[in-house]
């Protein structure tokens, strides 16, 4: 290069760049991070020019050797367009071997220079040009120069692969088309013969391929695949000649076949060498190569007429060749491959999707043969496409294939699986939730073997996979296809709990690093997010217990009962490992929701202000999902657990008692009995541990249960005031006949009877509840009266007083009683036990007060028990006298007695035992006490003497009271 000519040449190059606008183009497409900015290049050029000017004054001619290759960039920017035009025109118009060879050689060098310089636009232009001159897209017109272009493409791929970047797509497209032509020439069956969605089409294509074993041997064949290639198409078309109508001539076929012989110059070795050479590509180049290969493969598989798997098979090979890459590069490569496998695995063409999943299986099997490095979770990454396709695919065949693939890999390579367990359980979890029975059973078969035989491998590397295993088993428990699967899954959950408690996750210490705590999920913590010591592994208990807790609301009785038993057995067996705060979390999030216990006090009572655990979770058909057996099991398990860990869970006493009271208040006999038994056992087992506040909580819950339903019940009874009941003496057939004559125009009497029947039914339930509560209170008092303080006794008095007053009020509503009697007579149903309710209420109340008076001498003075006892006795005697008709006679002041009806006689007989109890209590009072209240009792006792309807037993005890109590007072 002469110094005299260098300066004007540089100026000319710059002016040409500005004229062609190449500077602006390069600024837009330039992507190389290491490229110097344009201003730096100008400074370099200016520096060179200044050197030339400084030495231009010398007369001698000096040649300079350029050591910085950057100068080439400016030369290429000037001349690449003319060079490309010269090479292209010569290749297109000339068949001279020497000329075409020089053009291809020039293109190869141009690709090398532009790729090294990072000139993407220029590089892609040269690569695209040589790719088009291969004529692989219209093979019938191929010549020797086109075959040489194919050779040039292969040379470019091998020599400049590190710098091709996006240009790889053009090269790989040519290789794909080249391989397709080779298969056609050899007469091999096309990939489309087994990748068609229709079986009939597949059979037809297979027959066609059988009829034409080799195109090179027979020259006039009308094979559809051959005709499409012979017709040709544009370079950018994915399927050559697809839309071209009509057949091709025999001459065209023969020309095409003769051209296929030219391709024999290129063997499979050169073709495969490109893919084997991929392991020598640098980190950036291999990622670009894989991206281009996936793109070409996608085009092949999505072809509507001729889908192919050439590039797909090469993907597996390339992945195998590059297994030894560093982690960072592998992660980038697999990120591309993973998206590709997922996209094609969800293809509508079932055959394509199956082939892709099988290819992924082959690749995964090769990966599993290698040991995974520590802290390297690549197994999880390359198995994840299976999980994604399993979750999103709608094809039964694909899902079954994935389950079988994962099962085969796990059982054959269980020793090598480390981080891959997470994806394995994701696949089985998706299978467990599937709507097809065959897939669920197939997945559980493998899951069962994993838990039984290979459980230690699950947490060998990472303890968090234990949670994935638990979630998978919980999903199996919800399977509706086979109860055995659900029951076995529940049993496996208990097995997992044993392993967790035994320290089976101790190997997780390394994976946790220096973390000081493991966060428990927010929705399961007591107050936001809780942190526990990593050695305790508390966070691993949460999903296990939560899953079993939710399963207790399963509509299947066997599953529900099994889940209840396993959940509480786990807590009883391993509860000593839990802290007090974690126990609070368990009760709040796992145990209380089982019983439908509301966390908000405003929601604590539903209809009639009543909370019932068995009325919480409902079966989809609207009925309660808890039967009597489940209620009994739940109540027993709750008390067993609470008693065993009372010191840790004492704070939950109020909620536990509320649950038991809820059982007592339920309408079923089974739950009520279970609640009573559980409450009595709770008090008995914790007798020495319960404080005054604890006893107070228990009796306050009972008081609340007794009183909360009263407003709703009273409101219900008021509806009786608005309905009219037909005369009981009027027969039913007369009522029905009169309605036919228009006496009853709207059927209101039938509606009234139905309403009355409903009220009677609710009244019976209400009375049974009140009696049960008062019986529980009486039993608790008799067993633990020595432990009860004055304040607790006051609560008991309130309970007895409210229930007794309520029973007396019900029996005092004459109009209501008459209507109820009419309804029961017309509908032939049993009367509500109102008299029995009142008798039992007052009997328990009297016995309670009498026991207080006799056994607790200090209480009567503080609470004035004597006055309350005498007051209750007066109420009972007055009620008895009213029933005997004495009250009406007294008002009329007539010394004769009307005979009682049968109903009154029965009621009087029913009330007699209560009056006898009153007489015995009065007779047992001390003289001073009786004397104090004799003025209130004497008129009632004398009225009993005057009553002619009193039983002999009442008269006998009455005379005893006069003789032992009143006589001494009179004799003083």
C-alpha angles and dihedrals in degrees: 000000000000121000092219093060101036098082099052090044091055091049091048091051092051093048090049090051091053091046094052093040092232093140091063093045093051091049090056098047099034108117105157110116093205094056115116118237119261093252090059091053091051090050090052092049091047090052092052091048091052090053090051091050092049092057098035091092091069114098097216120084113243126193119212126208109219109222099176109078090201088087088070091067093068092048091051092047088058102042107028093091096053091042092052091049092048094049094045097048093046093049092047099046105029129070094184107129095214093049095047091045091054091047093051089046089052092050090050091053091045091053089049094051096043093046092049090050092048092241097154100177094049092043093051091047093056093042092049091049095054090042091055092047090059087076089207087140091061104027095172090074097047122131135180092273089057091054088051088053089056089052089050090052090053091048092050091051093052100039102038103025094122092064105035097091109161091007088076088082092066093048095047091047089057091049091050092052091045091054090048091055090049092054091049091050093051092047093236117160111268121243088243089069090075101023098065119112092221118071092206091055090048092053091047093051091048091053091050091052092048091054091055108045097168132010091201090064099045119043108189106056127144097207109160092223092050093046091053091054093044092052087054128192144211121306092249096049115107095210117036116226096356096137097036109109128217136031127292124240126256090246091058090050092050092048090050093050092048089052090054088066088062090061090060086080086076114061132201089255093069090046095050092041090072092059094042088049090059090087088068094055117107123249097270094042096052091053091051090046093053092047091053093045091052090049092051091045091051090053090050095050095044095053107127095213108023114025114184138191102203096111091040091059089047090053089060091048094048091049089051093049092052100045093114095061119122118271097255093054093043091053090055092047094048092047087064095042093046093056089047095052092047094049094048093039088062092051118136088229100087094198092053092048092049092049091050093049090049090051089051089050091054091049093046091049090055091050092050090056088069125074113248116234121239115275089009112120098186094125089064090050098051093045093048095085088065090056095046094049090044091055098044105033120099095196118107091203093054093048092048091048092051092050091050092047094050092044092051093048094046096048094044098042103028092132092059100045112106119144090007092082090083093061091041091058091044089058093048091045091055089047092050090055093048121119094227118088095209093058093047093050093044092052094045091052090063093038090055092053092048093053095042100044110015106034094121090060092057096070097026093106106018126017092204089076086072088071091050090052092050093049090050092052091047089054089053090052089061093056112125096196102075128016091202090063091052094046093048091048089053090051090051090053089058089049089053090051091054091051091048093050092047091057095258089153095056090113088071093078093092095046091052092058113188097337110137097201145020115226119230115221112270099239091055098048126094096233112011115295119001126202122209132181113277093233091061095058089206093155090064091062094060101074092041095052093039092054093051091045092056091045091062088076092057112132091228110091096210093051092045093051094045092050091050093050095044093046095052093040090055091050093047094046097045105021091106087073093061128090124229092256091050090050089054088052092050094051093046099045106025113021105036094049088058090065094040089247107173116230091204113072091212088065095045094105128044126178112009086005088287129146118199123175093211092054093057110077111042133199114243091252090062100257128114112272093209116084125191093270093053091049092052092048093047094049093047093047092048094052093044090054096042094049093046094053099027094133090058098039102036090120090066095060096104093053092045092051089047089055092051091048087051089057090050091052095050117111096235120090092222098056092042093053091045091052093050093048092047094049093048091049092048091055093044097048094044096039096122095039101051115101126207090265091052092052089046091055091051096051094040089057090051092047091049091049092051096047103035095071095049099083092051093046093049090050089052092052091054089068087070089069091065099051130076122217119207119245110282091222090062110091121233094241089056090052091051093047093047090053088057089056091052100260089123107039104173105026091249093147091058090049091049091051091050091049090049091049090052092050091050090051092050090046091056091051091047093050092048090053094049092048091048092052093049090048092052091049091050093049093048091050094049092050099043107020092127091062097051120101128211092266092053090049089054089057090051091051090052092051094049093043096049095047093045093048090048092052091048091049092052092053091048095062100095097178092051092049092052093052092047090051091051093049093049091049095048095044093037095231129139120270119250109260095246096147092047089050092054094044094050093045094052094039092057090043093052094047090049094052093044091051090051091052094048102037104033110047093175095055099060092063094048098042100027091236092170093062092047091049093050090046091055091047090054091051092051093048093047091050091050093050091049090051091051090055095246095124094062093046091052091056093049092045091218118145096221132084128226118225116254124239123242093259092053092047090053092048091047091051090050092052095047096085090055092051090050089054089052091051092051092049092049091048090053095054118109117254095248092050094047091046090053093059102027093107089062096043102040097074091051093048092051090050088055088054090053094047112101094195098063116116121248091248091057091049091049094053090041091058089048090055091050092048099044102032112021097033096063090048092053093046094056 
